[in-house]
Amino acid sequence: MAKTKTVFICQNCGANSPKWQGKCPSCGEWNTYTEELAPDTKKVWKGSTPPPSAPNKPIPVHKVEIKSQQRVSLHDGELDRVLGGGLVPGSLVLIGGEPGIGKSTLMLQVALSLTNLKVLYVSGEESEGQIKLRAERVGIKTKSCYILSEISLESVFHQIDELKPDVLIIDSIQTLRTESIESVAGSISQVRECANALMQFAKSSGTPVFLIGHITKEGSLAGPKVLEHMVDTVLQFEGDRHLVYRILRTHKNRFGSTSELGIYEMRGSGLRQVSNPSEILISQREEDLSGVAICSTLEGNRPLLIEVQALVSPATYGTPQRSSTGFDIKRLNMLLAVLEKRGGMRLNTQDVFINLAGGLRIDDPAIDLAICAAIISSYQEIPIADKTCFAAEVGLGGEVRAINRIENRIAEAEKLGFEKIIVSSYNIKGLDLKKFDIEVFSTNKLGGVFSEVFG
């Protein structure tokens, strides 16, 4: 009787070893190696003999025929935008996110909104009764959504052959397992084989497939990295479980742009689409407060106006605190150094706290000027006019630098009723300001900004 061969596979990166190792030499993680049966390997064709089956013949590029594919609307404007205008038939979409962020709720809402399509929702984490309770909470709008609680891939394909669904949703890919692999569900080999089988099904049948994926403690998608290479689209569902807003970002999209994003609001009745996020990211203040500035920023291709809040107070202890929520702490330290060196502000004895309202995290450098203005406003106890916003980057020399797509930012500020926007002088060169009903103040130094805002 032949001896069963086993191999140790890292559950984090997929590296294999003939023996167990405490630390993975590939990714550096500890205690991630588990023992699995070695997969059967076949002799790879080297080209010296004819291949076992006739492959497709190469075609000149000018003779390749392009088949037009009609995208399927998911009746969700935010998700349609992120996907590039709708769901492409035969595509494989992977959605990742932290536990409890709302991935299953989003996919169930999509399944229940497709009234003219037959949808099969496969869950390996919940029973049919649990899914029915959530479906009643978000609202059942169709009778063509079918629920299946199953973890066996062979059983799932058997039900697919009988039902012939138009859309397939798998929640989640880490719970599926196939009998052809002798390992537990969620292992590297199981995730790879199940995803490969679902990809072949999607491409051969033209049925779009959604895969919900878990993420690791570092925030990356769990499973082998090849999983992200196999799928057509990778979406990331982000947000704080303690806040109501969620952001759906595109990390990869073979059928559209990766710079789009969707914004949702989590409610008791499910996820609500936020069509105008700027209005909810700016708090309605009944009185002028110091330390508050409005910034015109971009998330993907979408202009947003967000509220920057700063609090500057004398340091109680010897070392002043520097804290930031939603903004890079290293960049905050850089801006504080610029304000001390170029602006003459004595902030080395002050505690500085920065918060971006709404729980968003912004990496756009155009928020720099609003950060500086909010800090000075709190430090001097001088409120900023509530109809003034900022859009510019700040350099180490104290210069106000130009940013991209300034017209979109100005138009968004005008649409929300702002009366003045402060930008860089280098941004308005060749820009027709007459088409805007908002005052555009431009300068190239921080001193000009402070003189205009604080007098």
N, C-alpha and C positions, 0 to 999 in steps of 0.2 A: 504494500500500500504506500502510495507516494506521500511524502511528508508535506504537511500544509506549511506554506511559506507565509511569513508575516513580515511587516515592515512598520516602522514607527514614523508617524506623520505629525508634523506640527500643525495644530489646529488654528494657528494664527496666520501663518504665511503659506502653508502647504509643502514646506521642505520635508524631505524624507531621509531616514537614516536606518541602517540595519540594526542599530541598537538604541536603547533609550538614552536620552541626554537630558540633563537638568536644564541647561540653557541652550536655546536654539541658536546655532551659529549664523543663521541667515537673518533673523529679525531681532535677536537679542532678548526675546521673552523667556521667562522661566516657567517650568512645569507645564508646557503646552504639548509635549509629545505623547501621543496615545498609540497603542498597538492596533493595527488593522491587518486584514488579509491582503497580501500582495496581489494586485490586479494581474490578470492574465495578459501577457505581452505577446504580440504576434510579430513575426519578422517583417521589418519595414522594407518596402521595395526600394532598391538602390538604383534602378535604371538599367541594369545589365540584362534583365529579362523583361518580356512584355508584362505590363501591369495585369493584375487579376481581372479587372473589368475596364472596358473602354471608357476613358474620361471624356469630358466635354472638350470639344475642339476650340482652339483659340480663334477669336473673331476680330477683324480689324475694328478699331474704335469707331470709325465713321459708319460702319454697318450695324452697329448695335442698336436695336430697337428699344425705345423707352416706353414702358407701359404706364399710362396715366392711372394713378391711384386716387380714388375719391376718399377724402378723409371723413371719418365718422365723428360727428359732434357728440360730445358727452353731456350736453346740457349744463355744463359748468364752465362759465366764461374764464375763470382763473386757470383751471386745469387745461382747457383748450389752448389758452395763450402759451402756457408753459410747454405744451407738447408741440407748439409750432403751428397751431390752427386746427387741431383735432387729432383724432387717433388714426394712425395709418394701419390699414389691414395687414395682418401678418407680422406686426411689430411686437417686440418683447420689451416691456417697460418694467424697470426695477425701481421700487419706492422704498427708501430707507428712512429711519428716524428713531428717536429714543422711545423707550417703552412709555405708553400712556400719552403720547403726543397727539394721536388721532389718526394714525395710518389706516386702521381697520374701519374707523368711522367714515373717513373720506372715501374709501373704496366701496363701502356698503351704500353710501349715498349715491355714488356713481352707478352702481348696479341697480338701485331702485329707481333711478331717474331715466334709464333707457327703456322707455315704454314700447318702442318698436323693435327691440332686439332681444334675443334670448340670451340670458347671462347665467353662467354657472359660477357660483361663489363657493370655493373649496376652502374650508378652514380646518387646520390641524390643531388649533389652540382652543377652540370653543365648540360647544355642542349646538345643535340646531335651535334648542330652546333659548340659549343665551343670545344667539344672533337674532332670533325673532324679537326678543325684548328690545334690543338696540334698534331693530328695524321699525318697531312701533314708535320708538322715541323720535327717530328722525323723520318718520312718515313713509308709509308704503304707498307708492304711486303706480305700481305695475304688478301684473300677475305673471310676468315672464321671467322673473328672477328665481333661480333654483339654488337651494342651499345644500351643501354636502359636507359633512364632518368626516374627514378621512385623512389618514397619513400615508397610506400605501399608494405609490405612484401607479402600480398596475391596476388597482381598483379605480383610481381616478380616470385613467385612460379608458377603462371599460365603460364607465358612466359617460364619458365624452363620446364614445362611439354610439351609445344609445340615444343620448340627448341631442347631439350635434349643436352645441351652443355657438352663438355669434361672437361672444366675448367670454374669456376665461380669466378668473381672478384667483390667485393662489395666496392664501394667508396662513402661514408664511412658508417660504422656500426652505427654511431651516427645519421645519417640522416634517417635511416629506422624506420618505426613504424608499428605495427600490430593493427588491429581493436579489438582484444581481450583484449587490455589494454587501459583503458581510461586515457591516459596521453600523454604529448607532446613528440615528437621525441627527442632522446638524453637523456631522463630521465633514472634513474637507472633501473626501471622496464622494459622500452622499450628495452634498450640495452641488458639486460639479456635475455628477452624472444626471441628477434630476433636472438641473437647469439645461443641460445639453439635450435631454429628451424633450423638454418643453419647447426649446428653441427649434428643434427639428419639426415638432408638431405645428408650431406657429408658421414656419416658413412653407411647409408643404401644404397646409390646409388654408392658409390665408386668414386664420383666426387670431386676432390680437390677444395677447396674454399679458396680464399684470402680475408681477411678483412682488410681494411685500417681504422686505428683508430686515433682519435685526442688525444692530450696529454694536461695535465693541466699546469698551470703556474709553478708548481714545477718540471715538466719534466716527470711525471708518466702518464701512459695511463689513459685517462678519462673513466668514467664508473665504474661499480662495479668490485672489485678485482676478483670476481668469473670468469670474462671474461678471465683473463689470465690463470686461472686454467682449463677452458673448452677447450681452443685451444691446438693444438699439438705443435705449434712453435710460439714463440714471437720474432719478429725482430724489431730492433730499427734503424731508419735512422737518422744519426747524421751529424752535420756539421754547419758551419756558412753560413748564406744566402749571406753574402758579400764576401765569398771566394768560390773557384770553386770546392773544393774537398769535397766528401761526404763519410761517412763510414757507412756500413751496419753491425751491430753487432747482435749476437744471444744471447738473454737472456734466452731462454728456447727452447729445441729441443728434442722431444721424439724419433726422428729417427736419431740422429747424435750428434756430439760434439757441445758444446756451446762455444768453444774457437776459432772458425773460424770467419773471418770477410772479407767483400768485400769492395773495394775502387773504387769510381767512380769520374769522372770529369764532372762537369756540363758545357755544352756548349749550344750554340744557337740551335743546332740540336738535343738536348737531352743529356742523360747521356752516357758517354763513359767509358768502363771498363779500369781500370788501372792495367795492368798485372805486371808491375815492379815499384811499388810505390817509391822505394828507389831513383831512378834516378830523380824523380820530387821533392822529398823532400830535395834534396841537391842542393843548388844553384850553378851555374857555375860562379866562381869568376875569374876575369882576373888578380887580384893582391891579395897578401896576406893581410888579414885584422885581426886585433887583436879582441879578444872576440868571436871568432867563433870556435866551436869544433863539431866534428861528433861523434854520439853515435850509437852503434849497439843495437837496442832494439827489443822487441817482442810485436806484437799485436795479441793476440790469439796464433795460431801456426805459424804465419807468421813473419819471421825476417825482420826488416826494418832498414835502416840507415837514421837517421834524423839529421838535422842541429840545433845545440843549439847556440843561439846568446845571448851574455851578453854585457851590457854596464855599466861600473862603472865610476862615475864622482863625484867630490867633492860636498857635500851637500850645496845647496845655503842657506837653512834655518836651524834652529837648529836641527830639527828631520830629519834624513835621510829617504828617500823614499825606499820602498821595493815593487816592482811590478813584477808580473809574469803572462805570457800568455801561457797557456797550461801545466803549472807545478804547483804543490801544493805549495802555498805561505808559509804554515807552515813548509814544508820540506825545502824550500829555506832558511828560517830563521835558521833552524837547521844546514844546511850546512855552512851558514855564521858564525855561532857560532863556528863550528868545525875549519874553516879556521883561525879564530882569535885566538882560544885557542891552537890548535895543530900546525897550520901553521905559527903563528906569523904575520899574515896580519892585518893591521890596517884598518878595513872596517867599524868601527863604526861611521866614519865621512863621509862615501861615500854613494851616491845614487846607488842602484843596480837594474837593469832592466833585466829580463830574457824573452826570446821569443823562442818558438819552431816553426821553419819554417813550413809552410804548413797548419797552423790552427789546428793541431792535439793537443789532450790532452793525455799525457802519464803518467801512474801511475807506470810504471816499475821502480823498484829501481836501475836497471842497468844504469840508466841515471845520477846517482849521480856524478860519476867521471867526466863525460863530463861537467856537470854544474860547478863543481869546477874548472876544467881546463879553461873553457871559462871565468869565473870570474877573475882568476889570469891573464889570457892573456890580458884581457881588463885593469885590474888594473896596470899591468906592461908595457902595450903597446908593448907586444911581440907576434907576430903572431904564431899560431900553424901550423906546416907543413900540407899542404892540403892532404897528403896521409896517415895521422895518424888518427885513430879513437879510441874510448874508450868503454869499457863494464865492469863495476864493480860498486858495491855498496860501499858507504862510511859509516863507523860506527862513533859513538860518540867519540871513542878513536883515531880517525884519521886513523884507519886501513882500508885497501882495502879488502872488503869482496867478497866471491864467489857468483856467480849467477847461475841460471839454464840454461840448454841447450846452453852451451858455444860453442859447435861445430857448431851449426846452425848459431850463430852470427859470428863466425870466417869465415865460408864458405861464408856468404853473403858479408862480407867485402872484401874477396878475389875476389869474382865474380865481384865486382864493381871496381876493380883495386887498392884497397888500399894496401900500402906496409907495414904498421905496425899497430898492434892493441895492446892496453895496457889493461891487465886483471889482476885479482888477482892471487897470487901464489898458492892459495888453489884450483883454478880451473884447473890447468894444471897437477895435480897429477893423474897419470895413463892415461894422454891424449897423443896420438901419434901425435907429432907436425910435423913429417916428411911428413905426407900426405898433409900438407898445404904449399903453395908457398908464404905465407905471414909471415912476422916476427912477432912473438908473444912475447911481452915483459911483464914479470910478476913481480909483487912486492906486498908487503903486507902493505906498509905505503905510505901516501900521499907525504912524502918527497922524496921517490924514484921516484914517478911519476913526480914531478916538476923538479927533477934533470935531468931526461931523456928528458922531453919535452922542458924545458926552459934553460937547462944547468946550 
